[in-house]
Amino acid sequence: MHYQALIKQLKDRRESLQVTQDTLAEISGVSLRALKQLESGKGNPTLETLSKLAEALGLELSLQLKTNR
């Protein structure tokens, strides 16, 4: 999954659950500033940040690594 698609999925899930950015920041332990930057496409989150957000939204984060051969 491409980075932007992952961010869109997190944002869509947050909105479908009717969770505000403030609330998600609080329950995930991710700063509100970082969350806003992420959703606006300006952030550069760590895997830990993405994992915290996914867990708080009831999603499972999985990564695929591909070999460039």
N, C-alpha and C positions, 0 to 999 in steps of 0.2 A: 504494500500500500504506500502510495506516495505521501510525503509529509503533509501537504495541503489537504489531502483527502482525510488523513487522520485527524487533523485539527477541525475540519468540517464535521466529522462524525462526533467528536467530543462536544462541539458547540451545539449541534443538532440534538444530541442526547440531553444536554443541559436544558435546552429550551423545551423539549418534549416533556421533560419532568417538571417544567415550570419552576426551575431553580434559578435564582438570580446569581450573577457573578459574585456578589458579596457573600452569599450563602455558600456557594461552591468553594470559594477561597477559604472560608472559615472551616468547613468540614474536611477539606483536602489538605490543609496546611500549606497551600500554595498562596503566595501573596496576591492580593487583588491586582496590583500593578502588573505582575508577571502574567496573570490570567488575561487581563485586558490586552496586553501586548501580544500574547499568543493568539487570541481570537481575532485580532486585527491584522495578523500576518506579519507582525514586526518582531515577535519574540523568537528566541532560539533556546527552547527548553531542553533540559537534560532528560535522560530516560527516567530518572527518578521522579521528576516533575510530571511527566506524561503518565507514569505509573500511578502516582497519587491521584491525579485527576480521573483516570480510568476507574480506579478502585472506588472512588467516591461516587462515581456515576453508575456503578454496577456493571462496568465493562471489563473485559479481559484484554490486556495488551499483549499482543504477540508480534514477534519480529521475524522477518525472513531475511536471510543473508544469501546473496547470489554471488557466484564466482564469475568474474569477468574473464572469460577464456575465449 
